[in-house]
Amino acid sequence: MTNVLLDLVAIPSVSPLANLPVIEYAEKHLAGWKIKRYPYRDAAGVAKINLVAATKAGVAELALVCHTDTVPYDATWAEAVRPVIRGGKLYGRGSCDVKGFLACVLAAIGKVDVAGLNKPLAIVLTADEEVGCVGAKFLARKKALRARKMVIGEPTGLRPVCAGKGYGLAEIVVRGKEAHSAFPARGRSAIFDAARVVTALERVAKKLATRKNRAFDPPFTTLNVGLIQGGTAKNIIAGECRITVEWRPLPGQPGDWAAELIREALAGLRVDATLEVKRLDPAFDPPATRDLVTLVETLTGHSASTVSFGSEAAHLRGLTSEVIVFGPGDMTVAHKSGEFVPVKELNACVRYLVELINRLCI
């Protein structure tokens, strides 16, 4: 299994790249399966592929889902695509998020008598999860499969996750008037105005924090100002400033609540500012049934939990009766140099997946 993960990490698959090499590698482990590709092109025209593989036709009793892309990595991190095992941990980009789970899936099906399964098992590989769950949304629109139970791979420390926050992304454009910096009265600084907007956003964040759900950490809808870009030169009064803001709504709350509060805040300021929502992904609500959750709790000895990061679960839940998020590793070590996954968790994950397949599909 570690050899499979070493191979996968060695394949560069950051989101702007084509994911075909990862798909082709996985297909080598799926000989004899019924395979269908769902291709599309991303916004830059790069070819992307989603893959649905099944042991037989019909509604899958279990679908194992994994995305194939990773976030970018620092060029100075030598181990990013030259993975190593050190101190019981496998280091490299995507080792934790989420090629570790993919390696476990491929290892698990190699330990199962696939031909002897009475009920269909499906493997689903998606593209562009890291840039908006694009592949998962594509499969959902196409209604590419139907499964009674679905496990979506993400690093959860091998705890079954039954709920997660959503995701909102917006840009605020603040407009001023350019002038020579020696004559500020002849212009209006968009950056000065943007500072007032940011202060207002901080007040919005505090209001969002008043509505809590203790099942989550943090237990409220969080808001973050991630980027500010404005001005053209040091001696020009800034004519425009752009602010990128994101929020992560709790299940049960309107996904656009934060956007409405921001609009109200902007309306109360004497500035020329507009808000454009770029992305609004729903939260992952707890499933109506707990059969899968209970089974994975029993197998792992870990109680179900929630996560504060987004996943494909919210988009694919319409294709299944019950979905959980599950996998080896800790999300807090992902998305940065030095990303790793414990080998011990990888081995345990393979055992759990084998048992899950045997219990549900035989």
C-alpha positions in Angstrom: 0.0 0.0 0.0 2.8 2.5 0.8 4.3 1.7 -2.6 1.1 2.7 -4.2 1.0 6.0 -2.3 4.6 6.7 -3.1 3.7 6.3 -6.8 0.7 8.5 -6.5 2.5 11.3 -4.7 5.2 11.2 -7.3 2.6 12.2 -9.9 2.2 16.0 -9.9 -1.5 16.6 -9.9 -2.1 20.2 -8.7 -5.4 21.5 -9.8 -4.3 23.5 -12.9 -2.8 20.3 -14.4 -4.6 17.5 -16.3 -5.4 14.7 -13.9 -5.2 12.0 -16.5 -1.9 10.4 -15.1 -3.6 9.7 -11.8 -6.7 8.3 -13.5 -4.6 6.0 -15.7 -2.6 4.8 -12.7 -5.9 4.0 -10.9 -7.3 2.2 -13.9 -4.4 -0.3 -13.8 -5.9 -1.5 -10.5 -9.4 -1.7 -11.9 -9.0 -4.4 -14.6 -12.3 -6.1 -15.2 -14.4 -3.4 -13.7 -17.1 -1.5 -15.7 -15.4 1.9 -16.2 -16.9 5.1 -17.5 -15.0 8.4 -17.9 -16.8 11.7 -17.5 -14.5 14.3 -19.2 -14.8 18.1 -19.2 -12.5 21.1 -19.7 -11.8 23.5 -16.9 -12.0 27.3 -17.2 -8.5 27.4 -18.6 -9.3 24.7 -21.2 -7.4 21.9 -19.5 -8.8 18.5 -20.0 -10.1 16.9 -16.8 -11.6 13.4 -16.1 -14.0 12.0 -13.6 -14.1 8.3 -13.4 -16.8 5.9 -12.2 -15.9 2.2 -11.9 -18.2 -0.5 -10.8 -18.0 -4.2 -10.3 -21.3 -4.7 -11.9 -24.3 -2.8 -13.2 -27.0 -1.4 -10.9 -27.2 0.7 -7.8 -24.0 0.4 -5.9 -24.3 -0.9 -2.4 -21.1 1.1 -1.5 -19.3 3.8 -3.4 -15.8 5.0 -2.4 -15.0 8.5 -3.6 -11.7 10.3 -3.8 -10.5 13.5 -5.6 -7.4 13.3 -7.7 -6.1 16.9 -7.5 -3.9 18.6 -4.9 -3.2 22.1 -3.8 0.1 23.7 -5.1 3.4 23.3 -3.3 6.5 25.4 -2.6 9.1 24.7 -5.2 11.7 24.6 -2.5 10.0 21.6 -0.8 12.0 18.8 -2.3 9.8 16.0 -1.0 6.6 17.4 -2.5 6.7 15.0 -5.5 9.7 12.9 -4.3 7.9 11.3 -1.3 9.8 9.7 1.5 8.9 7.5 4.5 10.5 8.8 7.7 9.7 8.1 11.3 6.6 6.2 10.5 5.2 9.0 8.3 4.9 9.3 4.5 5.7 12.8 3.4 4.7 14.5 0.1 2.1 16.7 -1.4 -1.3 15.0 -1.3 0.0 12.2 1.0 -2.7 13.3 3.5 -5.1 15.2 1.3 -6.1 12.9 -0.2 -3.9 10.4 -2.1 -3.5 8.5 1.1 -7.1 7.5 1.0 -6.9 6.7 -2.7 -3.9 4.4 -2.0 -5.9 2.7 0.7 -8.9 2.2 -1.7 -6.7 0.6 -4.4 -4.9 -1.6 -1.8 -8.3 -2.7 -0.3 -9.8 -3.8 -3.6 -6.7 -5.8 -4.1 -7.4 -7.8 -0.9 -11.1 -8.4 -1.8 -12.5 -11.2 -4.0 -14.1 -8.6 -6.3 -15.6 -11.4 -8.5 -17.3 -12.9 -5.5 -19.1 -9.7 -4.5 -22.9 -10.1 -4.8 -23.7 -6.4 -4.6 -22.1 -3.7 -6.7 -19.1 -1.8 -5.4 -18.2 1.5 -7.1 -15.0 3.6 -7.1 -15.5 7.3 -8.0 -12.5 9.6 -8.8 -13.2 13.3 -9.2 -11.3 16.3 -10.6 -10.8 19.8 -9.3 -12.0 19.3 -5.7 -9.5 21.8 -4.4 -10.8 24.6 -6.6 -14.5 24.3 -5.9 -15.5 20.6 -6.0 -16.0 21.1 -9.8 -15.8 17.4 -10.7 -18.2 16.3 -8.0 -20.7 19.0 -9.1 -20.3 17.7 -12.7 -21.1 14.1 -11.7 -24.0 15.3 -9.6 -25.5 17.2 -12.6 -25.0 14.1 -14.8 -26.5 11.8 -12.1 -23.5 9.6 -13.0 -24.3 6.9 -10.4 -26.5 5.8 -7.6 -25.3 4.3 -4.4 -27.0 3.2 -1.2 -23.9 4.2 0.9 -21.0 6.4 0.1 -17.7 7.1 1.7 -15.9 10.2 0.6 -12.1 10.3 1.3 -10.7 13.2 3.4 -8.3 13.2 6.3 -10.4 12.7 9.4 -8.1 10.7 11.6 -10.2 7.6 10.7 -13.2 9.1 12.4 -16.5 8.9 10.5 -17.7 12.4 9.8 -21.5 12.9 9.4 -21.7 16.7 8.9 -19.6 19.6 7.7 -19.7 23.3 7.1 -20.4 24.9 3.7 -18.3 27.4 1.9 -19.0 31.0 0.6 -16.6 33.2 -1.3 -17.1 36.8 -2.4 -15.2 39.8 -3.6 -15.9 43.4 -2.5 -14.8 46.1 -4.9 -14.3 49.5 -3.3 -14.1 52.5 -5.7 -12.4 55.8 -5.0 -11.0 58.5 -7.3 -7.4 58.7 -8.4 -5.4 61.8 -7.9 -1.8 62.9 -7.4 -0.8 62.0 -3.8 0.4 65.6 -3.2 -3.2 66.7 -3.6 -5.3 64.2 -1.7 -8.4 66.5 -1.6 -8.7 66.1 -5.4 -9.2 62.4 -5.1 -10.7 59.8 -2.7 -8.6 56.9 -1.5 -10.3 53.5 -2.1 -7.8 52.0 0.3 -8.8 54.3 3.2 -12.5 53.4 2.4 -11.5 49.7 2.2 -10.1 50.0 5.8 -13.5 51.0 7.0 -15.0 48.1 5.1 -12.6 45.6 6.8 -13.5 47.0 10.2 -17.2 46.5 9.3 -16.4 42.9 8.2 -14.9 42.3 11.6 -18.2 43.3 13.2 -20.0 41.0 10.8 -17.7 38.1 11.9 -18.6 38.8 15.6 -22.3 38.7 14.7 -21.9 35.4 12.9 -20.2 34.0 16.0 -23.3 34.6 18.2 -25.2 31.7 16.6 -23.5 28.5 17.7 -23.6 24.8 17.1 -21.4 23.0 19.7 -20.9 20.0 17.4 -18.4 22.0 15.4 -15.0 23.5 16.1 -15.2 26.5 15.8 -18.9 26.3 16.8 -20.1 29.1 14.5 -19.9 30.4 10.9 -16.4 31.8 10.5 -15.5 34.7 8.2 -12.1 35.5 6.8 -10.6 38.4 4.9 -8.0 36.6 2.9 -6.8 39.1 0.3 -6.7 42.9 -0.2 -5.4 44.4 -3.4 -5.5 48.1 -4.2 -3.8 51.0 -5.7 -1.4 51.4 -8.6 1.6 53.3 -7.3 2.9 54.8 -4.1 2.3 58.4 -5.2 -1.2 57.9 -6.6 -4.4 58.1 -4.5 -5.9 54.6 -4.9 -8.8 54.5 -7.3 -9.8 51.0 -6.5 -9.3 48.3 -3.8 -10.5 44.7 -3.9 -11.2 42.6 -0.9 -11.6 38.8 -1.0 -13.8 37.4 1.8 -14.8 33.8 2.6 -17.1 32.2 5.1 -18.0 28.7 6.2 -21.7 28.3 7.2 -23.0 25.8 9.7 -25.6 23.2 8.6 -29.1 24.6 9.2 -28.1 28.2 8.6 -28.8 30.0 5.3 -25.6 29.8 3.2 -26.0 33.4 2.2 -26.6 34.8 5.7 -23.1 36.1 5.8 -23.5 37.8 2.4 -26.7 39.5 3.6 -25.0 40.8 6.7 -22.1 42.1 4.6 -24.5 43.9 2.2 -26.2 45.5 5.2 -22.8 46.6 6.6 -21.8 48.1 3.3 -25.1 50.0 3.0 -24.3 51.6 6.4 -21.0 53.0 5.2 -20.4 56.1 3.2 -18.3 54.3 0.6 -18.7 53.2 -3.0 -18.5 49.4 -2.5 -20.2 46.4 -4.1 -20.3 42.7 -3.1 -20.2 39.9 -5.7 -20.7 36.3 -4.4 -18.4 34.1 -6.4 -19.2 30.7 -4.8 -21.8 29.4 -2.4 -21.5 25.7 -1.5 -24.1 24.2 0.8 -23.2 22.7 4.2 -23.1 18.9 4.6 -26.1 18.1 6.8 -26.3 15.0 9.0 -27.8 12.0 7.2 -31.3 10.9 7.9 -30.1 7.4 8.7 -27.1 6.3 10.7 -26.5 2.8 9.4 -23.2 3.6 7.7 -22.1 5.9 10.5 -22.8 3.2 13.1 -21.0 0.5 11.1 -17.8 2.6 10.7 -18.0 3.6 14.4 -18.1 -0.1 15.3 -15.2 -1.0 12.9 -12.9 1.9 14.0 -13.9 2.3 17.7 -14.2 6.1 17.0 -17.4 8.1 17.5 -18.7 10.1 14.6 -17.7 13.8 14.4 -18.0 16.9 12.3 -15.5 18.9 10.3 -15.2 22.6 9.7 -13.7 22.2 6.2 -15.7 21.7 3.0 -15.9 18.4 1.1 -17.6 16.8 -1.8 -20.3 15.3 0.5 -22.6 18.3 0.2 -22.6 17.9 -3.6 -22.8 14.1 -3.9 -25.3 13.4 -1.2 -28.1 13.5 -3.8 -26.7 10.4 -5.4 -26.8 8.3 -2.2 -29.0 7.4 0.7 -26.2 7.9 3.3 -22.8 9.5 3.0 -19.9 10.0 5.4 -16.5 11.6 5.1 -13.6 9.4 6.3 -9.9 8.8 5.8 -6.4 8.6 7.3 -4.4 11.7 8.3 -5.1 15.1 9.9 -6.3 18.0 7.8 -4.2 20.5 9.9 -1.0 19.1 8.3 -2.4 19.3 4.8 -2.0 22.3 2.4 1.5 23.1 3.6 5.1 22.1 3.2 5.9 19.0 5.2 2.4 17.4 4.6 2.4 13.8 5.8 0.2 10.8 6.7 1.0 8.2 9.4 1.7 4.8 7.8 0.0 3.2 10.8 -3.3 5.0 9.9 -2.9 4.0 6.2 -2.6 0.3 7.2 -5.6 0.6 9.5 -7.7 2.3 6.8 -7.0 -0.5 4.4 -8.3 -3.0 7.0 -11.4 -1.0 7.7 -12.2 -0.6 4.0 -11.8 -4.3 3.3 -14.1 -5.1 6.2 -16.6 -2.5 5.0 -16.7 -3.9 1.5 -17.1 -7.5 2.8 -19.9 -6.6 5.1 -21.9 -4.5 2.6 -21.2 -6.1 -0.7 -21.1 -9.8 -0.1 
